[in-house]
Amino acid sequence: MSRATTPLYGSGDTEAAKRRALTNGSVPVAVYGLGKMGLPLAAVFAEVTGAVTGVDVDPDVVESVNAGRSHVGGEPGLDDLVAEQVSQGRLRATTDGAAAASEARVHVIIVPTLITEADEPDLSIIEAVLDDVASGLEPGDLVIAESTLPPGTCRDVVAPFLAERSGLEPGTFGVAFCPERTASGTALRDIRGQYPKVVGGVDEASGRAAALVYDELSDNAVHLVSDATTAEAVKVFEGVYRDVNIALANQFAGTADDLGISVREAIETANHIPMCHLHDPGPGVGGHCIPYYPHFLLAQTDAPLSMVELGREINREMPARTVSMLEAALDGTGTDAGTDESENERDSHGEEPDSSLEDATVLVLGFTYRPGVEETRASPAIGVVESLRERGAEVWGCDPLVDPAEFGARAIDVQDLASGPAFDAAILVTPQDDFERIPWANLERMVVLDGRDVLSLSGTDHRVVTLGGARDGRPTVVDGDVPTDTGTSTIGRPAAFDATGR
């Protein structure tokens, strides 16, 4: 028996009637996945529709939301919005996805899409949610995927899966894709309309219904594309572009020594014209997006995508190449022609250092994949630690948001660095605000590799190298006690970074 609620898909109601129903609580919504993007989305849906059930497999998350608390930190306004919507009865949470599906008319899926160890898309979490949705699916329901999917998934997997498991005929319910365009730290702003929304349906009616939903949710334009596969490709293409662009910047970084320039200065200056959008080089690419999306595309086509493959390979290898840069600096081979190598190769005790990372004590700074975000998935720091340990280094780690010990490094807080071990070297992987409190002048002389061009160590004894060069064109290597206003420097490429970047 159909629920006494208003369907958005396939009904004869006018668009105005559907909009009224959506915004007055007559169209119950279920949001599957209450993570760092799902909870903000559920809260905004509640704000707009007044009838949202959030679904999550974690009982602690559900308990927190039902108590009016947000478990997602670092999102301005989210705590208050969740508390308000829960107190007004517009938002609740449950672990029972099937029960939520039986009440909902719009089903929004925003759970992770992972990859296997063989770099194949892993849809197991998506399919688990689809099982719940199918158990309560009725004619006229609309299913929207915001999870990033390999292009063609809504058409070839989601719609057939739901039809088979629900027993409904294809075309009696809607399926659409709307790529999540949200960043940690600005989730509410982004969902409410920072960027245009993109929607596409497996059929025309699905696309129109999804466009209506997001037109109410967002203050920005809604771009209805030809179909769900196109919308899926939009999201994947955005991520692949960034991966390949960063890989290109990382290859450019390898030319700094040969050209005798700061690559970062050249990139920043080139970007002054609107047709150039070069990204910055760095010690790797992390997070739950960019490292995964190339594989979503590669798995869906037999077309040659050598540029996509090469970009992924370059960025995947950057943590190890960054460690090679550090090793070259410790060996004294990553120097500039005007440097007094006999002085540089002595440590603070006047002794000759090891010629490799074997038995070196190295501090890794920043384990989250981006500043200020408590997320370590695919973080470059993980590969940096692994490479350092493979080369025999003793690795220490510092990060105010996560525990470096979980990734094989001995944890140390910023306030304990001055009384900690004598480090031979440090690598800045991800900047954090707390690192501004590091007492560099009180630490024994070391090699400091700045992977992001953010450190200022003037007036210290440290030898500083910067991946790809500094934006203000600072020289290749700056050694301690060199009079400078900036104190940071550049080195072009690690020993294993050849002309092809392979």
Secondary structure, 3 states (H helix, E strand, C coil): CCCCCCCCCCCCCCHHHHHHHHHCCCCCEEEECCCCCHHHHHHHHHHHHCCEEEECCCHHHHHHHHCCCCCCCCCCCHHHHHHHHHHCCCEEEECCHHHHHHHCCEEEECCCCEECCCCCEECHHHHHHHHHHHHHCCCCCEEEECCCCCCCHHHHHHHHHHHHHHCCCCCCCEEEECCCCCCCCCHHHHHHHHCCEEEEECCHHHHHHHHHHHHHHCCCCEEECCCHHHHHHHHHHHHHHHHHHHHHHHHHHCCHHHHCCCHHHHHHHHCCCCCCCCCCCCCCCCCCCCCCHHHHHHCCCCCCCHHHHHHHHHHHHHHHHHHHHHHHHHHCCCCCCCCCHHHHCCCCCCCCCCCCCCCCEEEEECCCCCCCCCCCCCCHHHHHHHHHHHCCCEEEEECCCCCHHHHCCEECCHHHCCCCCCCCEEEECCCCHHHHHCCHHHCCCCEEEECCCCCCCCCCCCEEEEECCCCCCCCCCECCCCCCCCCCCCECCCCCCCCCCC
